[in-house]
Amino acid sequence: MQKSNKAKRVLWIPLLGSMLLLAACGSQQPQAASAEERPEIGVVLSDVGLGDQSYSDAAFRGLMKARDEDGVLFDYREIGKAGTYDDAFKQLVEKDNDLIIGLGYMVKESLEASAKANPDKQYLIVDDTSELPNVASITFKAEEGSYLAGALAALTTRTDHIGFLGGVESDLLKKFQAGYEQGAKAVNPNAQVKVVYAGDFGNTKLGASIAASMIQDDGADVIYTVAGLTGVGALQEAQSRGKYAIGVDTDQFFIAEKAVVTSMIKNVDNSIFSAVKTFNENKGKFPVKDMVFGLKEKGVGLAPIRVVNLTDEQQKKMDELTEGLVSGKINVKLP
């Protein structure tokens, strides 16, 4: 179907985005391709939306890079404004986007309903997979990066008690938990891991409360947060109590610079940029339906280690574990 509205489409952004996003969005779009030739991408963000300092922000950066370097036009929907996932996907379909992306396992049901109703449309889901022929996927071996996070936590702890704070309990977050626990035990068999799922990704006060309980009641002195904004509250609480923490998805050091030892990075931005580029170069198709990014593919990893100083022996151990995961000599057992 011919798109008569392409020349009129423009990228719009909210006035209330973070300073980083505003600065990035102010750059000029490339002039290499005309508006008629630019692919159009629509994305449904995770439930917290922009400003989560994690998942959605990373995805947004990936699309901005695709806009700036490859000339794509993109649009997005936040649930707070769109209403529901169903409404968000419907709106992006009505805008006649060439590719529609859904962030997170929580969007899967709505994304698949939209994909079934629009079999001529191409969809991409991040952090889950689908059997539908017009739905490609990006998944991450989060268990590998979490294994390294667990090892570092176990090398850092002085009490042999560390914590894992998850958002909403799910098969996906269980992979983070499994990697973290197994990595900790690999370097410190005496390490005890306190696991708590908050049931919420957007509640900083709840995250702070859970972190306080882990520290006071369980003696945890290192907490790994996999909980979006809820995790941000935990990072800040750990800092206020003089304890350590590990962030997730992006480098969260700036959130609590006296506490965040590292972050388990999921390169959502680079992976989405890579997938969109592949989609464009293959004339609106994905040559690989299910794309998987692990340590070997640089899809996950640790941010620079700060706050603590590892001994040469400890650093050597971290390097050996990294090499073992990349080579396949170490395999994380998944639940």
C-alpha positions in Angstrom: 0.0 0.0 0.0 1.4 3.4 -1.0 2.0 5.8 1.9 0.9 9.3 0.9 1.6 10.7 4.4 5.3 9.9 4.6 6.5 13.3 3.6 4.4 14.9 6.3 5.6 12.6 9.2 8.0 14.1 11.7 9.6 12.8 14.9 8.0 14.3 18.0 9.3 14.1 21.6 7.8 15.1 24.9 8.7 18.4 26.6 9.2 16.6 29.9 12.0 14.1 28.9 15.3 14.0 30.7 18.0 16.6 29.8 20.0 13.9 28.1 17.1 12.9 25.9 16.2 16.5 25.1 19.8 17.3 24.2 20.0 14.3 21.9 16.7 14.9 20.3 17.8 18.4 19.3 20.2 17.1 16.7 19.4 17.5 13.0 18.1 14.5 11.0 20.4 13.3 8.2 19.7 14.6 4.8 20.9 11.6 2.9 17.5 10.1 2.3 14.3 11.8 1.4 11.2 11.6 3.7 9.6 9.2 1.2 12.5 6.8 1.6 12.9 6.8 5.3 11.6 3.8 7.1 9.1 4.5 9.9 9.5 2.7 13.3 7.0 2.7 16.1 7.8 1.5 19.6 5.6 0.7 22.7 7.8 1.5 25.7 7.8 -0.5 29.0 5.1 0.4 31.5 7.2 3.0 33.4 8.1 4.8 30.2 10.7 7.4 29.6 12.7 8.6 32.6 13.1 5.2 34.1 16.9 5.7 33.9 17.1 2.1 32.6 15.1 0.0 30.1 12.9 2.5 28.2 15.6 5.2 28.1 18.1 2.7 26.6 15.7 1.7 23.9 15.0 5.3 23.1 18.7 6.0 22.7 18.9 3.1 20.2 16.2 4.6 18.1 17.7 8.1 18.3 20.9 6.6 17.0 19.0 5.0 14.1 17.4 8.3 13.4 20.6 10.2 13.5 22.8 7.7 11.6 20.4 6.0 9.3 17.6 8.6 8.8 14.7 6.6 10.2 11.6 8.3 11.5 10.3 7.0 14.7 7.3 7.4 17.0 6.6 6.0 20.4 3.8 5.4 22.9 3.9 5.5 26.7 1.1 3.6 28.5 0.5 6.6 30.8 -0.7 8.5 27.7 -1.8 5.8 25.4 -4.0 4.1 28.0 -3.3 0.4 27.4 -0.9 -1.7 25.4 -3.7 -2.6 23.1 -4.4 1.1 22.4 -0.7 1.8 22.0 -0.2 -0.9 19.3 -3.4 0.2 17.6 -2.2 3.8 17.3 1.1 2.7 15.8 -0.6 0.5 13.3 -2.9 3.4 12.3 0.2 5.5 11.7 1.3 2.9 9.2 4.8 2.2 10.6 7.0 -0.2 8.7 8.2 -1.9 11.9 6.5 -1.9 15.3 8.5 -2.7 18.4 7.3 -3.8 21.8 9.5 -3.5 24.9 9.4 -6.3 27.5 7.5 -9.5 28.1 4.6 -7.6 29.6 3.6 -6.3 26.1 3.6 -9.8 24.5 -0.1 -10.5 24.6 -1.1 -7.2 23.1 1.7 -7.3 20.5 0.7 -10.7 19.3 -3.0 -9.7 19.1 -1.9 -6.8 16.9 0.4 -9.0 14.8 -2.4 -11.5 14.2 -4.8 -8.8 13.1 -2.1 -7.2 10.8 -0.2 -10.1 9.2 1.3 -7.8 6.6 3.0 -5.8 9.4 6.4 -6.6 10.8 6.8 -6.6 14.6 9.8 -7.0 17.0 9.5 -7.9 20.6 12.4 -7.3 23.1 13.0 -9.7 26.0 10.6 -12.4 24.8 9.9 -14.5 21.7 6.9 -15.4 19.6 5.9 -18.2 17.3 4.1 -15.8 15.0 5.8 -15.5 11.5 5.6 -11.7 11.5 7.2 -11.2 15.0 10.9 -11.2 15.3 12.6 -11.0 18.7 15.6 -9.7 20.6 16.6 -11.6 23.8 19.6 -11.3 26.0 21.6 -13.8 28.0 21.0 -11.7 31.1 22.0 -14.7 33.2 25.6 -14.3 31.9 26.0 -10.7 32.9 24.2 -11.5 36.2 26.6 -14.3 36.9 29.5 -11.8 36.8 27.4 -9.4 39.0 27.0 -12.2 41.5 30.7 -13.0 41.5 31.6 -9.3 42.1 29.1 -9.0 44.9 30.5 -12.1 46.6 34.0 -10.7 46.3 32.9 -7.3 47.7 30.7 -8.4 50.6 32.2 -8.3 54.1 29.3 -10.1 55.7 28.7 -13.0 53.3 25.2 -11.7 52.9 24.1 -10.2 49.6 20.7 -9.2 48.2 18.7 -9.6 45.0 15.8 -7.2 44.4 13.6 -8.0 41.5 10.6 -6.0 40.1 7.7 -8.2 39.0 8.5 -11.9 39.4 8.7 -13.6 36.0 10.6 -16.2 34.0 12.8 -13.4 32.6 13.8 -12.0 36.0 14.4 -15.6 37.3 17.3 -15.7 34.7 18.9 -12.7 36.4 18.4 -14.3 39.8 19.8 -17.6 38.7 22.9 -16.1 37.2 23.5 -13.9 40.3 23.2 -16.7 42.8 25.4 -19.1 40.8 28.1 -16.4 40.2 28.2 -15.6 43.9 28.5 -19.2 44.9 31.3 -19.7 42.3 33.7 -17.4 44.2 32.2 -17.6 47.7 30.4 -20.8 48.7 29.5 -19.2 52.0 27.6 -16.3 50.4 23.9 -16.1 51.3 21.5 -14.5 48.8 18.4 -12.8 50.1 15.8 -12.7 47.2 12.8 -10.3 47.3 10.4 -9.4 44.4 8.8 -6.1 44.9 5.9 -6.7 42.5 6.4 -3.3 41.0 8.9 -1.6 38.6 7.9 2.0 39.3 8.0 2.6 43.1 11.2 4.1 44.5 9.8 4.3 48.1 9.1 0.6 48.0 12.5 -0.2 46.7 14.1 1.9 49.4 12.0 0.1 52.1 13.0 -3.4 50.8 16.7 -2.4 50.7 16.5 -1.1 54.2 15.0 -4.4 55.4 17.6 -6.5 53.6 20.4 -4.4 55.3 18.9 -4.3 58.7 17.2 -7.7 59.0 19.4 -9.9 56.7 22.8 -8.2 57.0 23.1 -7.7 53.3 25.9 -5.3 52.3 25.6 -5.6 48.5 22.2 -5.5 46.7 21.6 -6.2 43.0 18.6 -4.4 41.8 16.6 -5.6 38.7 13.6 -3.5 39.3 13.5 -0.3 37.2 12.6 2.8 39.3 11.9 0.6 42.3 15.5 -0.4 42.0 16.6 3.2 41.9 15.1 3.7 45.3 17.1 0.7 46.6 20.4 2.0 45.1 19.9 5.3 46.9 18.9 3.6 50.2 22.1 1.4 50.0 24.1 4.6 49.6 22.4 6.3 52.6 23.3 3.4 54.8 26.9 3.0 53.6 26.4 -0.2 51.7 27.1 -1.3 48.2 24.8 -1.9 45.2 24.7 -3.1 41.6 22.6 -1.5 39.0 21.0 -2.9 35.9 20.3 -2.4 32.2 22.4 0.8 31.9 25.3 2.2 33.9 23.5 3.5 37.0 26.6 4.8 38.8 25.4 8.4 38.7 22.3 7.5 40.8 24.3 6.6 43.9 28.0 7.3 43.3 29.2 6.2 46.7 27.3 2.8 46.5 27.1 1.5 42.9 30.0 -0.8 42.4 28.9 -1.7 38.8 25.8 -2.3 36.7 24.8 -5.3 34.7 24.4 -3.7 31.3 21.9 -5.0 28.8 22.8 -3.2 25.6 19.2 -2.6 24.6 20.2 0.5 22.7 22.9 -1.1 20.6 20.8 -4.2 20.0 17.8 -2.2 18.8 20.0 -0.1 16.6 21.5 -3.2 15.1 18.2 -4.9 14.5 16.7 -1.8 12.9 19.7 -1.4 10.7 19.4 -5.0 9.6 15.7 -4.6 9.0 16.4 -1.6 6.7 19.3 -3.2 4.9 17.2 -6.2 4.1 14.3 -4.3 2.7 11.9 -4.6 5.6 12.8 -8.1 6.7 14.8 -9.8 9.4 17.2 -12.5 8.1 17.3 -14.0 11.6 13.9 -14.2 13.3 15.2 -14.6 16.9 18.3 -12.6 17.7 20.1 -13.5 20.9 22.8 -11.3 22.5 25.1 -12.5 25.2 28.6 -11.7 26.5 30.1 -13.0 23.3 27.9 -10.8 21.2 28.5 -7.8 23.5 24.8 -7.8 24.4 25.4 -7.9 28.1 28.3 -7.2 30.4 29.4 -5.2 33.4 29.9 -1.4 33.6 33.3 -0.2 34.9 33.9 -1.3 38.5 34.0 1.7 40.8 33.8 2.5 44.5 35.7 -0.7 45.4 39.2 -1.8 44.4 39.7 -5.4 43.4 43.0 -7.1 44.2 45.0 -8.5 41.3 43.8 -12.0 42.3 40.2 -10.9 42.4 40.5 -9.2 39.0 42.1 -12.3 37.6 39.2 -14.4 38.9 36.7 -12.0 37.2 38.6 -12.2 34.0 38.6 -16.1 34.1 34.8 -16.2 34.7 34.2 -13.8 31.8 36.4 -15.9 29.5 34.6 -19.1 30.7 31.2 -17.7 29.9 32.2 -16.4 26.5 33.8 -19.7 25.6 31.0 -21.8 26.9 33.0 -23.5 29.6 30.7 -22.0 32.1 27.0 -22.5 31.6 24.4 -20.9 33.9 21.7 -23.3 34.9 18.3 -21.7 34.2 15.2 -22.4 36.3 
